Structures are given as structure tokens and as C-alpha cells.
């Protein structure tokens, strides 16, 4: 076999002498390293995960993959190669991504994305709108409790379509959208970052500015403001 011609048999013999472990070409994995999934480098080893395969069964999937681990410290060629990778990383360290900031008025994340809310989020929205906790839950939240009891559900859309815009989103079009309850928005929305966002409206400038309009106003009138417990 052509593969066998590339195996260093002397190295195998020396390995057996040093470790006391029997070696033979037939024990080696000679499957080509292809379809690399992940590369991990630490101060001593480089680990490559590759050739992942998935076997589908009726009620489950079996995923198998191969892993190559190499202690590179004594390999001068590998040390130089990893040093080049580190050097490139240093050069890229201060590169700023294009989407470091949201384009003003984009709000693409306010459609198709369903921000989950906690009890604290609902109470903050209730206080902001002058409504009771229960009224906010009824009017603006789709209830679905989480297993840990932390989340109560997610913010409604203007229709039943999950791709529709958030009920609190104001404005007439992309570039003019704004959050109607921005100061009281859920923590899920506060944590959202544009880094890696694939839904951004790329036609909008990230340096443009506009003044938001009137805040969101509840449709229900005369709702008594919930008193804060003290």
C-alpha cells in the first residue's frame, strides 16, 4: 500500500523500545485528515477534530469524529508554524468588525427574534407604562414558563406571525424604527449585540442619527398604576 510507504518503521521500533508498548503499522489510523471541524492550540498541544460523521436512527443520532493530538514543543517546524499563527492573531487583535454598532433605526432584530422576559422585566415594563404586572402579562407577553421558573414567556408580536415586529417597536420603516419602551426594555434586549448579526439592514449607515418619536402608549386606558411594595 502507498500509505505504508510513508510510515517510519524505525520510529515505530524506537517507540516500542521507549514505552514498552507493542506497535505495528496495522494499528495506525491511516484515514486522511479531512473535513476539519475544530483546531485547538494550547501551550503544549495542538488538537484537530476532523472527519465527523452522523448516523441517523429512528429516534436518535449518533455522531462520531476523529481527533489528532500532537505535542509540538519539540517539533521546530510546528513551533514556527504556531508562532506565525500567534503573530497573525496579534496583528488582528485590534481589528474592528464592521458591525461593531447597530445602524440607527434598523431594528431587524425586533422581527423574528422573541425576547424572553423575567418577573423583573415584566415589573419594570409595568412600572414604565403605569400598568399592573398582571395587565402587562395579559396584554404584551406570550406566557411560557421556563423549567427553572426564571422566565415567564416572551414579548408579543403585532400579529401571531413570529416574523412580525415586536409590539413595542415604533416607527414607519427601517432606518426610522425605535423601541417604544427603551428605558424599560427586557434584559434579553439589553444583552443583544450587533456582533455577528446576520439580519442587519446593510443599506443603512452606522453613522446616521435620528430623533425617536413618541414613546409606546398602552391601548388600555384608565388602568390603575401598580403600587410598589415597600
C-alpha positions as CSV (number, residue, x, y, z in Angstrom):
1,X,0.0,0.0,0.0
2,X,1.1,3.5,-0.7
3,X,0.2,4.6,2.8
4,X,2.5,2.1,4.4
5,X,5.5,3.5,2.4
6,X,5.1,6.8,4.3
7,X,5.3,5.2,7.8
8,X,8.6,5.4,9.6
9,X,9.1,1.8,10.8
10,X,12.3,2.7,12.6
11,X,10.3,5.3,14.6
12,X,7.8,2.6,15.5
13,X,10.5,0.3,16.7
14,X,12.1,3.1,18.8
15,X,8.7,3.9,20.2
16,X,8.2,0.3,21.3
17,X,11.6,0.3,23.0
18,X,11.0,3.6,24.9
19,X,7.4,2.9,26.0
20,X,7.3,-0.9,26.2
21,X,4.1,-0.8,24.1
22,X,3.9,-3.0,21.0
23,X,3.4,-1.2,17.7
24,X,2.6,-2.3,14.3
25,X,1.6,-0.5,11.1
26,X,-1.8,-2.2,11.2
27,X,-2.6,-0.4,14.5
28,X,-2.2,3.0,13.0
29,X,-5.1,5.1,11.8
30,X,-4.3,6.0,8.2
31,X,-7.6,7.7,7.3
32,X,-6.8,11.1,5.7
33,X,-7.3,14.1,7.9
34,X,-10.1,15.9,6.1
35,X,-13.2,17.9,6.9
36,X,-11.6,19.7,9.8
37,X,-14.2,20.8,12.4
38,X,-12.1,22.4,15.1
39,X,-8.5,23.3,15.9
40,X,-7.4,23.9,19.4
41,X,-3.9,25.1,20.4
42,X,-2.6,25.3,24.0
43,X,0.9,25.8,25.3
44,X,1.9,22.2,24.6
45,X,-0.5,20.6,22.3
46,X,-2.4,21.1,19.0
47,X,-5.6,19.2,18.7
48,X,-7.5,18.8,15.5
49,X,-11.0,17.4,15.4
50,X,-12.0,16.1,12.0
51,X,-13.9,13.6,9.8
52,X,-17.2,14.0,11.8
53,X,-19.9,11.6,10.7
54,X,-23.5,11.4,11.7
55,X,-25.5,8.2,11.7
56,X,-29.3,8.8,11.8
57,X,-31.5,6.4,13.6
58,X,-35.3,6.5,14.1
59,X,-35.2,8.2,17.5
60,X,-31.6,9.5,17.8
61,X,-28.5,10.5,16.0
62,X,-25.0,9.0,16.6
63,X,-22.2,11.5,16.0
64,X,-18.6,10.2,15.7
65,X,-15.4,12.1,15.0
66,X,-11.7,11.7,14.9
67,X,-9.2,13.6,16.9
68,X,-5.5,14.2,16.3
69,X,-3.4,15.4,19.3
70,X,0.2,16.3,18.9
71,X,2.7,17.6,21.5
72,X,4.5,20.1,19.4
73,X,7.1,21.6,21.7
74,X,10.0,19.5,20.4
75,X,9.0,19.9,16.8
76,X,10.8,23.1,15.5
77,X,8.8,23.2,12.3
78,X,5.5,23.1,14.2
79,X,6.6,25.6,16.8
80,X,7.4,28.1,13.9
81,X,4.1,27.4,12.3
82,X,2.2,28.1,15.5
83,X,4.3,31.2,16.2
84,X,3.2,32.6,12.8
85,X,-0.5,31.9,13.8
86,X,0.1,33.8,17.1
87,X,1.8,36.6,15.3
88,X,-1.2,37.0,12.9
89,X,-3.5,36.9,15.9
90,X,-1.6,39.8,17.4
91,X,-2.0,41.8,14.2
92,X,-5.7,41.1,14.0
93,X,-6.3,41.7,17.7
94,X,-7.2,45.4,17.2
95,X,-9.2,45.0,14.0
96,X,-12.6,46.3,14.5
97,X,-15.5,44.4,12.9
98,X,-17.8,46.3,10.6
99,X,-20.9,45.6,12.7
100,X,-19.5,46.9,16.0
101,X,-22.5,49.2,16.2
102,X,-26.1,48.9,15.1
103,X,-27.3,51.1,12.3
104,X,-29.7,53.7,13.8
105,X,-33.3,52.7,13.2
106,X,-32.5,49.2,11.8
107,X,-34.5,47.1,14.3
108,X,-34.2,43.9,12.2
109,X,-33.6,42.0,15.4
110,X,-37.0,43.2,16.6
111,X,-38.6,41.0,14.0
112,X,-38.3,37.2,14.1
113,X,-36.5,37.5,17.4
114,X,-38.6,36.7,20.6
115,X,-37.0,38.3,23.7
116,X,-37.8,36.3,26.8
117,X,-38.9,38.2,29.9
118,X,-38.4,37.6,33.6
119,X,-40.5,38.7,36.5
120,X,-38.2,41.7,36.9
121,X,-38.6,42.6,33.2
122,X,-42.4,42.5,33.4
123,X,-42.5,44.6,36.6
124,X,-40.1,47.2,35.0
125,X,-42.4,47.4,31.9
126,X,-45.5,47.7,34.1
127,X,-44.0,50.5,36.2
128,X,-42.9,52.2,33.0
129,X,-46.3,52.0,31.4
130,X,-48.3,52.7,34.6
131,X,-49.9,49.3,34.4
132,X,-50.2,46.3,36.8
133,X,-48.0,43.3,36.5
134,X,-50.9,41.1,35.5
135,X,-52.2,43.5,32.8
136,X,-48.7,43.6,31.2
137,X,-48.6,39.8,31.2
138,X,-52.1,39.6,29.7
139,X,-51.6,42.3,27.0
140,X,-48.0,42.0,25.9
141,X,-46.5,38.7,27.0
142,X,-46.9,35.2,25.5
143,X,-46.7,33.1,28.6
144,X,-44.4,30.1,28.7
145,X,-42.7,29.4,31.9
146,X,-39.2,28.0,31.9
147,X,-38.1,24.9,33.8
148,X,-36.1,26.9,36.3
149,X,-39.0,29.4,36.8
150,X,-36.9,32.4,35.8
151,X,-38.5,33.3,32.5
152,X,-42.3,33.8,32.2
153,X,-42.6,34.0,28.4
154,X,-41.7,36.3,25.6
155,X,-42.8,39.7,24.2
156,X,-45.7,39.5,21.8
157,X,-45.6,40.5,18.1
158,X,-48.2,42.7,16.5
159,X,-49.7,39.6,14.9
160,X,-49.4,35.9,15.5
161,X,-46.6,35.7,12.9
162,X,-43.3,35.2,14.7
163,X,-41.6,37.0,11.9
164,X,-43.7,40.1,12.5
165,X,-42.3,43.1,14.5
166,X,-42.4,43.5,18.3
167,X,-45.5,45.0,19.8
168,X,-43.3,47.7,21.3
169,X,-41.5,48.6,18.1
170,X,-42.3,52.1,16.9
171,X,-41.6,53.9,13.6
172,X,-42.7,53.6,10.0
173,X,-39.8,51.8,8.2
174,X,-36.2,50.5,8.5
175,X,-34.0,53.4,9.4
176,X,-36.8,55.1,11.3
177,X,-37.7,52.3,13.8
178,X,-37.1,52.8,17.6
179,X,-38.1,51.0,20.8
180,X,-41.2,52.4,22.4
181,X,-40.1,51.2,25.9
182,X,-36.4,51.6,25.5
183,X,-35.7,52.5,29.1
184,X,-37.7,49.6,30.3
185,X,-36.8,47.0,27.6
186,X,-36.3,43.4,28.7
187,X,-32.8,42.2,29.7
188,X,-32.8,39.9,26.7
189,X,-32.9,43.0,24.5
190,X,-30.3,44.8,26.6
191,X,-27.9,41.9,26.2
192,X,-28.3,41.8,22.4
193,X,-25.1,42.7,20.5
194,X,-24.7,43.5,16.8
195,X,-21.5,41.5,16.6
196,X,-22.2,38.6,14.3
197,X,-25.7,39.8,13.5
198,X,-26.7,38.5,10.0
199,X,-30.1,40.3,9.9
200,X,-28.8,43.9,9.9
201,X,-30.1,46.2,7.2
202,X,-26.9,46.8,5.3
203,X,-28.4,49.7,3.3
204,X,-28.3,51.8,6.4
205,X,-25.4,53.9,7.6
206,X,-24.0,53.3,11.1
207,X,-23.1,57.0,11.5
208,X,-26.5,58.4,10.8
209,X,-28.7,59.7,13.6
210,X,-32.4,60.4,14.1
211,X,-34.6,61.5,17.0
212,X,-37.0,58.9,18.2
213,X,-40.7,59.9,18.2
214,X,-43.3,59.5,20.9
215,X,-43.0,56.5,23.3
216,X,-45.2,53.5,23.3
217,X,-48.6,54.1,24.9
218,X,-50.8,51.3,26.2
219,X,-54.1,50.8,24.3
220,X,-56.0,50.2,27.6
221,X,-56.9,53.4,29.3
222,X,-57.6,54.1,32.9
223,X,-55.5,51.2,34.2
224,X,-54.5,51.9,37.8
225,X,-50.8,52.2,38.3
226,X,-49.4,49.3,40.3
227,X,-48.2,50.4,43.7
228,X,-44.6,49.5,44.6
229,X,-44.3,47.4,47.7
230,X,-42.3,48.9,50.5
